[in-house]
Amino acid sequence: MLNLLAPLSEQFQPFNLFRYLTFRTGGALMTALVFSFVLGPHVIAWLKSKQGEGQPIRLDGPEGHLIRKKGTPTMGGFLILTALIGSTLLWAELTNVFVWIVLFVTTGFGVVGFFDDYRKLTKRSSTGLSGRRKLLVEMLIAAIACVVIVLVTENQYGTKFALPFLKNLLFDLGWFIVPVSIFVVVGASNAVNLTDGLDGLAIVPSMIAAASFGLIAYLTGNLVFANYLQIQHVPGTGELTVFCGALVGAGLGFLWFNAPPAMVFMGDTGSLAIGAALGTIAVITKNEIVLAIIGGVFVLETVSVIVQVGSFKLTGKRVFRMAPIHHHFEKKGWQEPTIVIRFWIIAVILAIIGLSTLKLR
């Protein structure tokens, strides 16, 4: 919205800064960060007053959780979404349809996560909405967004699927791209949700992925850079850089309160929304496979659950001491900060590998 001040630069020269995407991205980051710092204590106090005993802790989880995490409020994702959406509306160009698509998906999945968290709190159980019901609603939201993406994407990229490391190789999937895209969005959402099990574990890889896709969106939306790197040019995607900047700022602000020992948990309200946002940006920029690389930590967590459940159903034996895999390392005696920081390091390495695909073609 602040970009509307740019035409007034003849009367006041500094307003010309609002023409620049990089300036508005930095502004979105700092605004979301300030929002988080200012609103954080009030949101946490409000959540504590409403939740009493805080987030229900899994009885079959690591023993230390029942002591260290008892009484900590959840739904901290509300703080992230408030800062993220408010900052994006302030700094992004609101005539850009891609911005509204990502905001729609983020808000929709955030609402689903809110009701899931609310159900857990009211039932005093670690299980919320039924998996089938939650999945159906998520798929519906993703389907609406993915159909719109196909219809509004220029350069005939709407139905195309790209592979990293290979230049000019695009597969035209036709309308089959919609179920593929739904899988990416819903899969990314639930992958981040599964990762959110330790203080700071999910938010930092999410920020790393957001920063990476901010760069990807900027390059994909810029004709000169896209031609130089020999990647697909999707007009309009550059504006998603502002959203990604806001997500990084909101994530940094949330980490201030979520750092061990956490004052608040993200909950499904935040994790489902963040994962869905990243998945949607990957679909829009035609970097679905790159998301699997950059978000490799989320993929690892998801695969560990699939392997654990599959092995137990087929053989009656567990591969890991507990799934997702971060709990496996807890059961092995690793300290929580050790697990979290090592997963952060892995996330950085995977982001570097993912971004290298932009040049290695």
N, C-alpha and C positions, 0 to 999 in steps of 0.2 A: 504493500500500500504506500510506503514511503517513496517508492519510485515515481509516484505522481508529482513529487516535488521537483523532479529533474527539469521539466520545462521552465521552471521559474529561475533557472540558473543565470539567465540574463540579468535579473534583478538582484540575485544573491549568488555569487559564483560558487560557494561551497555546495550548493544544491546539485551541482553537476556530478558530484560523487555518487549520487543515487542512480546514475545511469550504469554504473559498473557492477557487474555481477559479483566480482571478488569482494568489493567493498560491502555490498549488501549481505554476502555470505558471512563475512567477519562480523558485521553488525548483528546478524541473526544469532550467531554463536554467542556473542557477548550478552545480548538481550536475554536469551534463554538461560544463560548462566546466572545473570542477576536475578531474573524471575525466580529461579530455583533457590538461590541463597535467601532471598527476601521471604518467599512463601514457605520454604521448607519447614522452619520451626513451627509455624502456625498450622500447617497441614499435618505434621506429625503429632502435635498436641491434640488436634481435632480427632485424628484417627485413634489415638490412645483413649480419648474420652468416650468414643463410640464402641471400641472393640473390647475393652476390659482385659481379657486374658491374652489378647493378641492372636497371631496366626496359630492355628492348630498344628502341632508338630507330629510328624509320622512316628507312630509307636515302634515300627520296625526299622526305623532309621538309626544312624550312628548314635550311640548312647549319650555322647556329649551334647547333642542338640537339645535334648530334653532339659538340660540345665542352662546352657549358654543362650539359647534362643527363645526360651519361654518368656512370654509377655511382650515380645516385640511385635508391633503392629504391622499389618500388611496393607496392600493397596497403595503402596508408595508410587506405583505407576501413574496414579492420578496427578502427582506432582510433575512427573516427566511430561505427561500429555498436556498439562496446562501450560507449561513453559514452552514446549515444542510447538503446539498449535498457535498459541498467542504470538510467539516470535515469528513464525512462518507467515501468519496473516499480516504482520506488521512490515516485513521486509520483502516478501516475495511479490512477483508480478501476478496479480490475481486474475488476469485475463488468460493465464496459461492453464489449459485444461489438465495437463499432467499434474500440476500442483494440487488441483481439486481432487483428482483421482486418488492420489496418495493420501491426502487428508481424509477422504471418505473411507478408505481401507483402514487407515490408522485408527480413526474414531470408531468405526464399526467393530473392529477386533478388540479395541479397548473396552467397549461396552460389553462385549461377550465376556471378556476377562473380568470385568467388574462384577457381573452377575455370578460368575464362577466363584470369585473370592467371597462375595456376599453369602453364597450358599454354604461355603465352607465355614464361615464365621457363625452363621445362624444354626447350622447343624453341629458345630463344634467337631468337625471331622476334616481330615486332610483330603477328602474327595468332595468335589463340588458338583457341577452339572454333569449329567450323564455324557459319556464320551461321544455317543452317537448323536445326541441332540446338539452338542457343541460343534461337532464336526460339520453337521448339516448347515448350521447357520454360517459357519466360517466359509464353507464352500459357496453358499449363496452370495455372500458379500464379495468374495473373490471372483465369482462368475460375472457379476454385474460389472466390476471394475475391468476385468480382462476383455469382455466384449466391447466395452467403450474404448479400451486401448487399441484394439484391432481397428475400430471404426475411425479413430482420430489420428492414428499414426501416419505420417507422410512418408514419401519415398518408397511406398509399397513394402515397407518393413513390418507392417502390422501382423502378417501371418508368417513371418520368417523366423527361423531359429538358427543362431550362429554357434560355431564351435571355436574355442580359443586356439591359438597357435596356428590357425589356418586362415590365410587372408582370402577375401572374396568368396568364401565358401558359406553359402546360406541355403538352408533347406526350407522350401516353401511347404509348410504343413497344412495350408488352407485353414479351415475352421477347427481342425484338430489342435491348433495352437492354443485354443481356449482351455481344454482340459489339461494340457501340459502346463500352461501358465497357472491354472488353479492349483495344480499339484505343487508348483514352486512356491506360491504365496502361502498356502496352508501349511506346507512342509516347513518352510522357513519360520513361520509363526510358532509352530509347536516345537521346533528344534530349539529355538531360543527359550521357550517355556521350560523344556526339560533341563536346560543348562542352568537355569536360575535355582540353584540349590545351596550355594554358599555365598557368604558376604562378598560382594563385588565381582563374583565370577561371571555373571552374564553381562553386566553393564559395560565393562571395559572392552571385551571382544565386540560388543554391539557398536561402541563408539569407533573402534578401529575399522569395522566394516562400513560404518556410516561415512567416515572420513575417506575411505577408499572409494566408495561409490559416489561421493561428492566429486572427487576427481574424475571418475569415469563419466559421470553425467555431464560435467563441464566439457570434457574432451569430445564426447559423443555429440553434444549439441553444437560444437564449434566446427564449421566446415573445414577451416584451414587445418586444425589439429587432426580432425578425423581423416582427412586425405593424407596428411603426413604419416600418421600412424597406420594407415590402411585399415581403419576400422569403420564400421557402419556409421553414417551420419544420420541421426534422428533429430530433425529440427524441433526445438522446444524443450529438449531434455536438460539443457543447461540450467534452467530455472530450478531444477530439483537440487542443484548444488546448495541453494539457500536452505531448503528443507534439511538437507544433510548437515549443514553447518549448525542449524538450530538443534538437531538431534544430538550432535556432539556436545553443544553447550548445555542442553538439558541433562545429558548423561553425566557430564562433569559435575554439575550441580547436585545431581542425585547421589553420585559417588561420595560426595562430601558427607552425606548422612548415612550411606550404605557401607562405608569402609568399616572393616572389622574393628571392634564389634558393632554390628549394624544397629542404627537407631530405628530403621524402618526397612521392610522388605518390599521389593518391587511388586510381587504378586503377579497373577495372571493379567491384571489390568495393564501392567506395563510390558511384560514379556511377550504376550500375544500380539500387542499392538506394534512393538518394535520389530519383531520378526516379520510380521506381515508387511510393514513399511519397506523393509529391506528387500523382501521378495518382490514387491510391486515395482520398486525402482529397478531391480535386476531385469524384470520382464520388459519394462518400458525401454531400457537402454540396450536390450538384447544381449545381456550378459548373465544369463541364468547359470551357465556352467561355471563362470567366474565366481559367482556367489557361493557355489559349493566349495570352491578353493579358499576364497577369503574367509568364508564362514566355516572353515573346516572343523573348528572346535565344536560348533553346533552339530555338524554332521557326525562327528565322533560320538558325541553324547547320545544322539538319536540311534545310531547304529548299535551302540552298546546295549540300549534298551531292547531293540529288535532282536539282537543275538541272544540276550538273556531270556526273553520271553519265548523265543522260538526253540532254544535249547531245552528249556524246562518243559515245554509242552511235548516235544518230540522224544526226549530222553529221560526227563525227570531230574536232570542235573543242571546246575547253574555254572556258567562260564566265569562270571565275576562274583565276588563276594556280595556285591550289591550293585544295582544299576539305578540311575545313570552312573557312568564310570567314575565321576568325581567321588561318589560315595564308596566305590571299590577301594580307592586309594586311602580314604579315611579309615576304612576297616583294616587296611594294612598298617595303619599307624602313622601315616603322614599327617602333619599338622595342617589345619585349614589354610593358614596364610601361604604355606609352601605349595599346596595344590593350586590355589588361586593364582599366585604369581607365575608359576610354571605354565599354567594354561594361558596366561596373558602373553608370555614369551612365545608360546606356540602360535597364538593368534597374530602376533606381529610378523613372525616368519611366514605364515600362510598368506598374510596380506601382501607382503613383498612378492611372493611367488605369483599371487593372483594378478597384481598390477603389472608384473613382467609380461603377462600374456598380451598386453596392449602393444608391446613393441616386438615381441618374438613371434612374428607371423611370416 
